């Protein structure tokens, strides 16, 4: 007996799981693309802060931008592979 599933014995639950799996993969690819481009573009936000000088209030904003950039680098690393 063959264990290969055919379209004739596919249940609604299996079909739903397949659709959910495909949607999750597409969502992951979209998130990787967005974070990849965020990692590319976020350093441009550093420039006004660095040109104007980092006062006490700007230091927190700069640290948040660096943290967001590191996060985007890690998550978007595999985009396009």
C-alpha positions as CSV (number, residue, x, y, z in Angstrom):
1,X,0.0,0.0,0.0
2,X,1.4,3.4,-0.9
3,X,1.7,6.1,1.7
4,X,1.7,8.9,-0.9
5,X,-1.4,11.1,-0.5
6,X,-3.5,11.8,-3.5
7,X,-5.8,14.8,-4.0
8,X,-8.8,12.4,-3.7
9,X,-8.1,11.5,-0.1
10,X,-7.1,15.0,1.1
11,X,-9.3,16.0,4.0
12,X,-10.4,19.6,4.7
13,X,-8.1,19.7,7.7
14,X,-5.1,18.7,5.6
15,X,-6.1,21.3,3.0
16,X,-6.4,24.0,5.7
17,X,-3.0,23.0,7.2
18,X,-1.5,23.3,3.7
19,X,-3.0,26.7,3.2
20,X,-1.8,27.9,6.6
21,X,1.7,26.6,6.0
22,X,1.9,28.4,2.6
23,X,0.6,31.6,4.2
24,X,3.2,31.4,7.0
25,X,6.0,30.9,4.5
26,X,4.8,33.9,2.5
27,X,4.6,36.0,5.6
28,X,8.1,35.0,6.7
29,X,9.5,35.9,3.2
30,X,7.8,39.2,3.4
31,X,9.1,39.9,6.9
32,X,12.6,39.0,5.7
33,X,12.3,41.4,2.8
34,X,11.1,44.3,4.9
35,X,13.7,43.8,7.6
36,X,16.5,43.4,5.0
37,X,15.6,46.8,3.4
38,X,15.1,48.3,6.9
39,X,18.7,47.2,7.7
40,X,19.9,48.9,4.5
41,X,18.0,52.2,5.0
42,X,18.2,52.7,8.8
43,X,21.8,53.9,8.8
44,X,20.6,57.0,6.9
45,X,18.6,58.0,10.0
46,X,21.8,58.1,11.9
47,X,23.2,61.0,9.8
48,X,21.0,63.9,11.2
49,X,21.7,62.7,14.7
50,X,25.4,62.5,14.2
51,X,25.6,65.8,12.3
52,X,23.6,67.7,15.0
53,X,25.5,66.1,17.8
54,X,24.3,63.6,20.3
55,X,22.8,65.4,23.3
56,X,21.3,63.5,26.2
57,X,17.9,63.0,24.6
58,X,19.4,62.0,21.2
59,X,21.5,59.3,22.8
60,X,18.5,57.2,23.6
61,X,17.1,57.7,20.1
62,X,20.5,56.7,18.6
63,X,20.7,53.6,20.7
64,X,17.2,52.6,19.7
65,X,18.1,53.1,16.0
66,X,21.2,50.9,16.4
67,X,19.2,48.2,18.2
68,X,16.5,48.3,15.5
69,X,19.3,48.1,12.8
70,X,20.9,45.0,14.5
71,X,17.5,43.4,14.8
72,X,16.8,44.1,11.1
73,X,20.2,42.7,10.1
74,X,19.6,39.4,12.0
75,X,16.0,38.9,10.8
76,X,16.6,40.0,7.2
77,X,19.9,38.2,6.8
78,X,18.6,35.4,4.6
79,X,16.5,37.5,2.2
80,X,17.2,36.7,-1.4
81,X,19.0,33.4,-0.8
